[in-house]
Structures are given as C-alpha cells and as structure tokens.
Amino acid sequence: MKFKKFLRGGTGKATLAAVTAAVVAVLLGLNLVLTYFGVQKLLYIDMTPESFYTVSDEMAKHTSFINELKDDDRRITITFCSDPDVLMASQITRLTYFLALGLENMYDRVDVETVNVAYNPTAVSKYKATSLTDIAPTDIIISYGDRYRVIGANALWVSDSEDNLYSYNGEYRMTSILMSVTAKNRPAAYFVTNHGETYYDSENPSREENEAARELYYLLSDRGLAVKTWDLSREGDVPEDCVLLIINNPKTDFEVDETQLGSFSYISETEKLDRYLVMEQGSIMVAADPASLQKMPAFNSFLYEWGFDISGSVVVDDEYYMATDDGSHTKIFGAYDTDEASYGMAIYENFATLPSAPLMAFSNTGYINCSFGPSGGGNEDGSVSIDRNYAPFFYSSDVAKAKETDTDGILTDNVTHDAARKGRMDLSAVTTRMKIDQYTGEYQYSYVFCTPSGDAFSNDILGEASYANFDVMSALVENISRIDEHASLELGGVSMNSEKLGGKPFLVQTILETNTTEYNSDTMEEEIILRGLNSSSRTVLTVLVMLAPALVLALGIFVRTKRKFR
C-alpha cells in the first residue's frame, strides 16, 4: 500500500521517471561500452576453422620487431579509407580491419584509424603520388613517419583465374609491408656520377651545380626517398638501400677495361648496373642526349640489351610544339598511350583520361625502337620464369619526323628516309623484368626507364607547372621505386598457416555462401559473405549488446503498466 501511495504522489512519479531515465542512460552507455570492447578490443570467440579473426602465432613472431623499434615519436599507423560500419559490412575489408585491430591491441606503437575519403579526400592527400592520384575507399595506408605504402583491400586476398577468392593472404602481405616501412635504412635514390652527369649532391648543399637538378631532387624527396650519389667506379656493388638509380644526361662512356674482360674479379660499370637490376630487383631511370649516346658504345650496348635501340636523330614536330628561340620545333609534346592494357595507362591514367589532358613536354629528344623485335620481349636467356618486356611510355604525334644531326650533334635539315622514323615514334619507354619468386609465388620486378633527351629532368621541363612532366614522373618514381625489401622473405612458405603462397586457405569448402566476389570500382561496392564472425563467433558480450534495446523496451512497458493500474 505504501508503494502504491508513493507511486500516486508527485514525488514518486518524479523519482520513477528519474530512475527510468537513469536506467535507459546506463543501458545505452553499456551498449556503447560493449560495442567498443566487442570491436576495438576484439572480445570475440573466433570459431572459424581458419582462425580468420585471430593474429596467428607465426605473424606475432614475425612482427615482434615492432617492440624493438627505436624509442622516438614515430608510430605505425594503419589507415582505412572508409568508416568502421562500411569496413565491417564487407568481408574483404572486415578481415583486414580486425587484423589491424589485433595488431593495435598487441603493440603499443600501432594505431588504427579510419578516414572517410569520400567525404574528406584531403585527409589522405599527403599519400598521393600526384595531384590526380585517386585513393579509393577500399584502400589501406600503412605509414611510419614519412614512409608509407598504399594497398588495395583485394591485394590481401588470393584468387584463382576466375577471380574466386580461395585464401586470405593478409597476414603475409601486412607483415612484409610493416617490415618495409619500418626498415632501418631509408630507401634511397642515387644519382650516378663520374660520367659528366647532372646530379644533386645532398651532402654538399652549397654546391652550385646542384641548382641544375633542383626540381628532380624535390621530386625524389617528395616521394619519401633519401637522395645520394654513387660513383660506379668504386669497389663494390650498388648500395643496399638503393631502390632507384638515376643516370641524368651523361657525357662520357661507362668504363669497360677490355684487357680485364673475362677476369673473374673484374666487374665493369655496366655489369654493375646489370647485376643491380637482376640480383637486387632494382630500378634505373635514364635521360640521355641521343647524339651523345652514339659516342658511348658501352652504355649504348647496355641500353640495347634492356630493349632500347636509340637513334642519334632528333624528333621535330611542326604541329605539336612549343616555340623556341631558334624556331627549330624541337620542343614538342608527347602523346599518351591510351591503351587500357598498356604500362603507361597504369601510371598516368588519371591524366590521360581528362577531357583536356595536360601536356607532356619533350625537348631535343630522340626516339626509341624496341631492340627485342616486334614481340616486345619474352623469356630471358631461355628461362621460363623470367621475362623482359618493353613498353612505350610516350609517343610523338603522327606528323612528327626525325632529323639527322652532324658529328657534333647539331641538327641538320636532312629528314631520315626510314619509314619507321616518320610519324609515331617512342619518345620514352620502360622495360620490365619479371621473375617469379620461388618462395611466395609472387612476381619480383626490375625496371629500366629511358628517354633519349638530355633535358628530360631539367628544371625547365620538370619545373614548368603547366606541363604534366613533374606529376607523371613522380607517379613513375612511385611505381618503380616502391620495392618492399622484405617481400621475398619466406614468410608465406610454411608460416602463417599456408603450404604455399602465404595466407589462410579455406579449410571448409562451404564456408562461403557464394564463391564469387562482386566488385564495382565505380560505386566501391563489394559483396562476399563469410560465415564465422556473423554466425558463430559472437560472445556473451555481443549478445548483451543486442539485448540492451529489448531491456529498455521492457522497462518502459513495466513503468507504463504501473502507472495505468496504480
């Protein structure tokens, strides 16, 4: 009776209302707390036979180096480019999101963050290779200080020839990238010296000659590369931290002592370059005056072996040119290779597909014929697992023509008569060497970029904002210098729950309700439904989170009933 009387009174009603509000607030708070611990702290029971949602012991062993990183202010940040609910909705991103959260809980130095790039694209602008580079909502950025890698979510899966996913390769891929971005030696681009090249000496910043390579130095630094110099005549091979060698407008030939050829201990300069490409999966960028190259038989021979047959002529264009003081029409504009399957489109698609594509300038340039013949490449020395393939990068227009030069390299009025030297000609090209890694089954790449123009990396070309040269070359450097130095480790051989290729293969064939993956690059929609977390790996905490709204509703009904029948 006292309780009923209390309920009828104003104080009782107010108290009950306050208690109701407090209980609702507590339950809502409990909902948020349990959601946080259920996702951020990974309070789940992983009942998938592959242990998809658990960081394996092997990965923990291979990532233990994180605890040994030097005590500075740099942190490993794993940035997902979509909101958490979007990441959780797609199995392709969900597994990697949980993997990252597991690493965050395991290591104090690891942070996981999410950024909605659809609404806030500028938040990841510092990770773009060029002003037009697109970072997609399904991309993942792993960074450590000013070093980073951008990887698509699909790259952490293994698929068959029909794009059916059959193995999650995230642990191996994530580990190799973490090792790469935190490596003690910062990757470096080296200017080759001692042949009259134009280079930037970062150890001697007051050197007046540095000014001639200023823009190229900025380009390399913007890509996170240390910039150094290397004299090939020194004893020893190319430094281990080198991911890119730059040979910029050499004037004299590379050293070859013919009296020492055949000697076991003798290594010529061009052989050092070759070993660097073959043994170290390195990359080389060459910009050389076509007339000067004709006086460098050793270096010219090296380029020929890598696919570049360079003429001493100069390409002129009477329609697509920029006026010069001498009126020679030798400063011309190159044409993009718009074949969707081409190497060039993989680098500069964002530029080439614009309604008004920015211009790519070439000054005093020669042209290249592929020395591999019409096929453009093939097996290296009869090897079935190693290929060399030549790909044009930029062309001249169809109305361009090549003019001969005299013995001093001075342009003449004589147009070459070879039909191949008129019309569309290769103004720059890239040869890619591809080798299948015996441990991981992945391809290892070496690259040689060549453009027969001594002005290609000049300040006048790279520094002119109205041209696309700086951005295009920046994107190229990003592509050919991002070689993960740990990607060839035997992490995926017997480690990380896989017999080959790395990753966690599906142990239960019916684990996928559908074996296909639908991916729309325009809407960024992905669908792959994997049983495990959704059906069998929720804990009691997750159940409580789901019951919280029901408890609130039940309490509301109880209070309303008490008031109605008081």
C-alpha positions in Angstrom: 0.0 0.0 0.0 2.8 2.4 0.8 4.4 1.7 -2.6 1.2 2.3 -4.4 0.7 5.5 -2.5 4.2 6.5 -3.3 3.6 6.0 -7.0 0.4 8.1 -6.9 2.3 11.0 -5.3 4.2 13.6 -7.3 7.5 12.7 -5.7 7.0 9.0 -6.6 6.3 9.9 -10.2 9.3 12.1 -10.5 11.5 9.5 -8.8 10.3 6.8 -11.1 10.8 9.0 -14.2 14.3 9.8 -13.0 15.1 6.1 -12.3 13.7 5.2 -15.8 15.9 7.8 -17.4 18.9 6.7 -15.5 18.4 3.1 -16.4 18.0 3.9 -20.1 21.1 6.0 -19.9 23.0 3.2 -18.2 21.9 0.7 -20.8 22.8 3.0 -23.7 26.1 3.6 -22.1 26.6 -0.2 -21.6 25.7 -0.6 -25.3 28.4 1.8 -26.3 31.0 0.3 -24.0 30.2 -3.3 -25.0 30.3 -2.2 -28.7 33.7 -0.6 -28.1 35.1 -3.6 -26.3 33.5 -6.0 -28.7 35.0 -4.4 -31.8 38.0 -2.3 -30.7 39.2 -4.8 -28.1 38.2 -7.9 -30.1 36.2 -9.6 -27.4 35.0 -12.4 -29.7 35.4 -16.1 -29.8 36.9 -17.0 -33.2 35.3 -20.3 -34.1 36.3 -20.2 -37.8 38.4 -23.3 -38.6 41.0 -21.0 -40.3 41.2 -18.7 -37.3 40.5 -15.8 -39.6 39.9 -13.3 -36.8 43.0 -14.2 -34.7 46.5 -13.0 -35.2 48.5 -16.2 -35.7 51.4 -17.1 -33.6 53.6 -17.0 -36.7 52.6 -13.4 -37.5 53.1 -12.4 -33.9 56.6 -13.9 -34.2 57.4 -12.1 -37.4 56.0 -8.7 -36.2 57.7 -8.8 -32.8 60.3 -6.5 -34.2 57.8 -3.7 -33.6 58.6 -3.8 -29.9 62.3 -3.2 -30.8 61.8 -0.1 -32.8 63.8 2.9 -31.6 62.1 4.9 -28.9 61.2 8.0 -30.9 57.9 9.8 -31.8 57.2 7.8 -35.0 54.3 5.4 -34.8 52.9 2.8 -37.2 49.5 4.0 -38.4 47.2 1.7 -40.3 44.6 4.0 -42.0 41.4 2.5 -43.5 39.7 4.8 -46.0 36.1 4.1 -45.0 34.1 4.3 -41.8 34.0 1.3 -39.5 30.5 0.3 -40.3 31.4 0.1 -44.0 34.5 -1.9 -43.3 32.5 -4.3 -41.1 29.9 -4.8 -43.8 32.3 -6.2 -46.4 34.2 -9.4 -45.7 37.0 -8.2 -47.9 37.8 -5.3 -45.7 36.5 -6.8 -42.4 39.2 -9.4 -42.0 42.0 -6.9 -42.6 40.3 -4.4 -40.2 40.2 -7.0 -37.5 43.7 -8.0 -38.2 44.8 -4.3 -37.8 42.8 -4.0 -34.6 44.5 -7.2 -33.3 47.9 -5.6 -34.0 46.9 -2.4 -32.3 45.9 -4.4 -29.2 49.2 -6.3 -29.4 51.6 -3.4 -29.8 51.6 0.0 -28.2 53.2 1.6 -31.2 50.5 0.6 -33.6 47.5 2.9 -34.2 44.4 2.1 -36.3 42.4 4.9 -37.7 39.5 5.3 -40.2 39.0 8.2 -42.7 36.0 8.6 -45.0 37.8 9.6 -48.2 34.5 10.1 -50.0 33.7 13.0 -47.7 37.2 14.1 -46.7 39.6 13.3 -49.6 42.1 15.9 -48.4 42.8 13.8 -45.3 44.9 11.5 -47.3 46.4 13.9 -49.8 49.9 13.5 -48.5 49.8 9.9 -49.6 49.0 10.7 -53.2 51.8 10.2 -55.8 50.3 13.0 -58.0 47.7 15.7 -57.7 45.3 13.4 -59.6 46.1 10.1 -57.8 42.9 8.5 -56.6 42.8 6.8 -53.2 39.8 4.6 -53.0 37.5 3.8 -50.0 38.8 0.2 -50.2 42.5 1.3 -49.9 44.6 0.8 -46.8 47.5 3.1 -45.9 50.3 1.7 -43.7 52.7 4.5 -42.6 55.6 5.0 -40.3 56.8 8.6 -40.1 57.1 9.9 -43.7 57.3 6.4 -45.2 54.1 4.7 -46.4 52.5 2.1 -48.6 49.0 2.3 -50.2 47.4 -1.1 -50.8 44.0 -2.1 -52.1 41.9 -4.4 -49.9 41.7 -7.0 -52.7 45.5 -7.3 -52.7 45.4 -9.1 -49.4 43.4 -12.0 -50.9 44.4 -14.7 -53.2 42.1 -15.5 -56.1 42.0 -18.1 -58.9 41.9 -17.4 -62.7 38.2 -16.7 -62.4 38.7 -14.2 -59.6 37.2 -16.6 -57.0 38.7 -16.0 -53.6 40.2 -19.1 -52.0 42.8 -17.8 -49.5 43.2 -14.8 -47.2 46.8 -13.5 -47.6 46.5 -10.6 -45.3 49.0 -11.7 -42.6 51.8 -12.2 -45.1 51.2 -9.0 -47.0 50.7 -6.9 -43.9 53.8 -8.3 -42.3 56.0 -7.6 -45.4 54.7 -4.1 -45.6 55.3 -3.4 -41.9 58.8 -4.7 -42.3 59.4 -2.5 -45.3 58.1 0.8 -43.9 60.0 0.4 -40.6 63.2 -0.8 -42.1 66.3 0.9 -40.6 67.7 2.0 -43.9 65.5 4.6 -45.5 65.1 3.8 -49.2 67.3 6.0 -51.4 67.6 7.3 -54.9 71.2 7.5 -56.1 72.5 9.8 -58.8 75.2 8.1 -60.8 78.3 10.3 -61.1 81.7 10.4 -62.9 80.4 10.5 -66.5 79.6 14.2 -66.7 76.1 13.6 -65.4 73.9 16.4 -63.9 73.2 15.5 -60.3 72.3 16.8 -56.9 74.7 16.2 -54.1 72.7 16.4 -50.8 75.9 16.0 -48.7 77.2 19.2 -50.3 74.1 21.5 -50.4 76.1 24.6 -51.2 77.5 23.1 -54.5 76.5 25.4 -57.3 75.9 22.6 -59.7 73.1 21.3 -57.6 70.8 24.0 -58.9 70.6 22.2 -62.3 69.0 19.2 -60.7 66.9 21.1 -58.2 63.4 20.0 -59.4 64.4 16.4 -59.7 65.7 16.5 -56.2 62.4 17.9 -55.0 60.5 15.2 -56.9 62.5 12.4 -55.3 62.3 13.9 -51.8 58.5 14.3 -52.1 58.3 10.6 -52.8 60.0 9.9 -49.4 63.3 8.9 -50.9 66.7 9.9 -49.5 68.9 11.4 -52.3 72.5 10.3 -52.5 75.3 9.9 -55.1 77.2 6.9 -56.3 80.3 6.5 -58.4 80.2 3.2 -60.2 84.0 3.1 -60.4 84.1 2.5 -56.7 84.7 -1.1 -55.5 81.7 -3.0 -54.5 78.1 -3.2 -55.8 75.3 -0.6 -55.7 74.5 0.2 -52.0 71.8 -2.0 -50.4 69.5 0.9 -49.6 69.3 1.9 -53.3 65.8 1.5 -54.8 66.4 3.8 -57.8 69.5 4.7 -59.8 69.3 7.9 -61.9 71.6 8.4 -64.9 70.9 12.0 -65.9 72.5 13.3 -69.1 75.9 11.5 -69.1 78.6 12.9 -71.4 81.3 10.2 -71.4 81.0 6.5 -71.7 80.9 4.0 -68.9 84.2 2.3 -68.1 84.9 -1.1 -69.6 88.5 -2.4 -69.4 88.7 -4.7 -72.3 92.1 -6.1 -71.1 90.3 -7.3 -68.0 87.3 -8.8 -69.7 87.0 -12.5 -68.8 88.8 -12.0 -65.5 86.9 -13.5 -62.6 87.5 -10.5 -60.3 86.8 -7.7 -62.8 83.3 -6.1 -63.0 82.7 -3.3 -65.5 80.4 -0.4 -64.6 77.7 -1.6 -67.0 77.9 -5.1 -65.5 77.3 -3.5 -62.0 74.2 -1.9 -63.4 73.1 -5.2 -64.8 73.7 -7.1 -61.6 71.8 -4.4 -59.7 68.7 -5.0 -61.9 69.0 -8.8 -62.0 70.1 -9.6 -58.4 68.6 -6.7 -56.4 65.3 -6.1 -58.3 66.4 -2.6 -58.7 65.2 0.3 -60.9 67.1 2.7 -63.2 66.0 5.9 -64.9 68.0 7.2 -67.8 67.8 10.5 -69.6 70.5 10.9 -72.2 71.1 13.1 -75.2 70.7 11.0 -78.4 73.8 12.4 -80.1 76.0 11.8 -77.0 74.8 8.2 -76.7 76.2 7.4 -80.1 79.6 8.2 -78.7 79.1 5.8 -75.7 79.3 2.3 -77.1 79.5 0.6 -73.7 76.5 2.4 -72.3 74.6 2.2 -75.5 75.1 -1.5 -75.6 73.8 -1.8 -72.1 70.6 0.0 -73.1 70.2 -2.2 -76.2 70.3 -5.3 -74.0 67.5 -3.9 -72.0 65.3 -3.1 -75.0 66.3 0.4 -76.1 67.6 0.9 -79.6 68.2 4.6 -79.7 68.8 6.7 -82.8 71.0 9.7 -82.9 68.3 11.7 -84.8 66.2 14.4 -83.2 62.4 14.4 -83.4 60.7 17.6 -84.6 57.0 18.3 -84.9 55.6 21.2 -86.9 52.1 21.0 -85.4 52.5 19.9 -81.7 55.4 22.0 -80.5 56.3 25.0 -78.3 58.1 27.9 -79.9 61.8 28.2 -79.2 64.2 31.0 -79.9 65.8 29.1 -82.8 62.5 28.2 -84.4 63.5 24.5 -84.7 60.3 22.9 -83.4 62.4 20.6 -81.2 60.4 21.2 -78.1 57.4 19.0 -78.7 54.5 17.5 -76.9 54.2 13.8 -76.4 51.0 11.7 -76.8 49.7 9.4 -74.0 49.4 5.7 -74.7 45.6 5.3 -74.1 45.5 1.6 -74.5 43.9 0.4 -71.2 46.2 -2.6 -71.0 49.4 -0.5 -71.5 52.0 0.2 -68.9 51.7 3.9 -69.4 47.9 3.9 -68.6 48.8 2.1 -65.3 50.9 5.1 -64.4 49.1 8.2 -65.8 45.5 7.1 -66.4 44.2 10.0 -64.3 45.9 12.4 -66.6 45.3 10.7 -70.0 41.5 10.3 -69.4 40.9 14.0 -68.6 38.8 15.9 -71.2 41.8 18.2 -71.7 44.8 16.1 -70.8 47.8 18.2 -69.5 50.7 18.4 -71.9 53.9 16.3 -71.6 56.8 18.2 -72.9 59.9 16.8 -74.6 62.9 18.9 -75.6 65.7 17.9 -78.1 64.6 14.3 -77.9 65.5 11.3 -80.0 63.3 8.2 -80.5 63.5 4.6 -79.4 63.0 1.4 -81.4 62.5 -1.8 -79.3 65.6 -4.0 -79.6 63.6 -7.1 -78.7 61.8 -7.0 -82.0 58.1 -7.0 -82.9 57.1 -9.2 -79.9 58.3 -6.5 -77.5 60.1 -9.1 -75.3 59.9 -12.6 -73.9 61.8 -15.1 -71.8 65.2 -14.0 -70.5 68.0 -16.3 -71.6 65.6 -19.1 -72.3 64.2 -19.1 -68.7 60.6 -19.9 -68.4 60.2 -18.0 -65.1 61.9 -14.7 -66.1 60.6 -12.2 -68.7 61.8 -8.9 -70.1 59.1 -6.8 -71.7 59.4 -3.4 -73.4 56.5 -0.9 -73.3 56.3 2.5 -74.9 55.6 5.2 -72.4 55.0 8.3 -74.5 54.8 8.7 -78.3 55.3 11.5 -80.7 52.4 12.7 -82.8 51.6 11.0 -86.2 53.0 14.1 -88.1 56.4 14.1 -86.3 59.6 13.4 -88.2 63.2 12.7 -87.3 66.0 14.9 -88.5 69.6 13.9 -88.6 72.4 15.5 -86.7 76.0 16.1 -87.7 79.1 14.7 -86.0 78.8 17.4 -83.3 75.2 16.7 -82.6 74.0 19.8 -84.4 70.5 19.4 -86.1 70.5 19.4 -89.9 67.7 19.8 -92.4 68.0 16.2 -93.5 65.0 14.1 -92.7 65.7 10.4 -92.3 64.3 8.2 -95.0 63.5 5.2 -93.0 59.7 4.9 -92.8 59.9 3.8 -89.2 61.5 7.2 -88.4 58.5 9.2 -89.5 55.1 9.6 -87.8 54.5 8.0 -84.4 57.8 7.3 -82.6 58.5 6.2 -79.0 59.8 9.2 -77.0 60.2 7.2 -73.8 59.8 3.6 -72.8 60.0 1.2 -69.8 61.4 -2.3 -69.8 60.1 -4.5 -67.0 61.9 -7.6 -65.9 59.6 -10.1 -64.1 60.7 -13.0 -62.1 58.5 -15.5 -60.1 59.7 -15.7 -56.5 60.3 -19.4 -55.6 59.1 -18.9 -52.0 56.0 -16.8 -52.4 54.9 -17.4 -55.9 54.7 -13.6 -56.4 56.4 -11.6 -59.1 59.6 -9.6 -58.5 60.1 -6.6 -60.7 63.0 -4.6 -62.1 62.5 -1.6 -64.2 64.5 0.5 -66.7 63.0 3.8 -67.8 64.7 5.5 -70.8 64.1 8.7 -72.6 66.6 9.9 -75.2 66.6 13.5 -74.1 69.3 15.2 -72.0 66.8 17.8 -71.0 64.1 15.4 -69.7 64.9 16.0 -66.0 65.9 19.7 -66.3 64.3 22.5 -64.3 62.8 24.0 -67.4 60.8 20.8 -68.0 60.1 19.5 -64.5 59.6 22.9 -63.0 57.0 24.2 -65.5 53.7 23.9 -63.7 51.7 24.0 -67.0 53.3 20.7 -68.1 52.4 17.3 -66.7 56.1 16.2 -66.5 56.5 16.6 -62.8 53.4 14.7 -61.9 53.8 12.0 -64.4 57.5 11.4 -63.5 56.5 11.5 -59.8 53.9 8.7 -60.4 56.5 6.7 -62.3 59.1 7.0 -59.5 56.4 6.0 -57.0 55.7 2.9 -59.1 59.2 1.6 -59.8 60.9 2.5 -56.5 58.3 1.0 -54.1 60.0 -2.3 -53.8 59.4 -4.0 -50.5 62.8 -5.2 -49.4 61.2 -7.9 -47.2 58.6 -9.1 -49.8 60.8 -12.0 -50.8 61.3 -13.4 -47.3 60.0 -16.9 -46.7 57.1 -15.6 -44.6 54.5 -17.4 -46.7 56.3 -20.7 -47.3 55.5 -22.6 -44.2 54.5 -19.8 -41.9 51.1 -18.1 -41.4 49.0 -21.3 -41.9 49.7 -22.0 -45.6 51.5 -24.6 -47.6 52.3 -22.1 -50.3 51.7 -18.5 -51.4 51.1 -17.4 -47.9 47.8 -16.8 -46.2 45.0 -18.8 -44.7 43.2 -21.0 -47.3 39.6 -22.0 -46.7 39.5 -25.3 -44.8 35.8 -25.7 -45.2 34.6 -25.6 -48.7 31.1 -24.4 -47.7 32.4 -21.5 -45.7 31.4 -19.2 -48.5 27.7 -18.8 -49.2 28.9 -17.6 -52.6 32.3 -18.3 -54.1 32.2 -15.2 -56.2 33.2 -11.7 -55.4 31.3 -8.8 -57.0 33.4 -5.7 -57.1 32.2 -2.4 -58.7 35.0 0.1 -58.9 32.6 2.9 -59.6 30.4 2.5 -56.6 33.1 0.7 -54.5 30.5 -1.9 -53.6 31.8 -5.3 -52.6 29.9 -8.4 -51.5 31.3 -11.6 -50.1 29.5 -13.4 -47.2 31.7 -15.5 -45.0 30.3 -17.4 -42.1 32.2 -17.1 -38.9 32.0 -13.7 -37.1 28.4 -13.3 -38.3 27.1 -16.6 -37.0 29.4 -18.5 -34.7 31.9 -16.2 -33.1 29.9 -13.7 -31.1 30.5 -13.8 -27.4 28.1 -13.3 -24.5 29.1 -9.6 -24.5 27.8 -9.3 -28.0 24.5 -10.9 -27.0 24.1 -8.4 -24.2 24.6 -5.6 -26.6 21.9 -6.9 -28.8 19.6 -7.4 -25.7 20.1 -3.9 -24.4 17.3 -2.3 -26.5 14.9 -5.1 -25.5 15.6 -4.5 -21.8 14.9 -0.7 -22.3 11.6 -1.5 -24.0 10.6 -4.0 -21.3 11.3 -1.4 -18.6 9.2 1.1 -20.4 6.3 -1.3 -20.6 6.6 -2.1 -16.9 6.6 1.6 -15.9 3.7 2.4 -18.2 1.7 -0.6 -16.8 2.3 0.5 -13.2 1.1 4.0 -14.0 -2.0 2.7 -15.7 -3.1 0.4 -12.9 -1.9 2.4 -9.9 
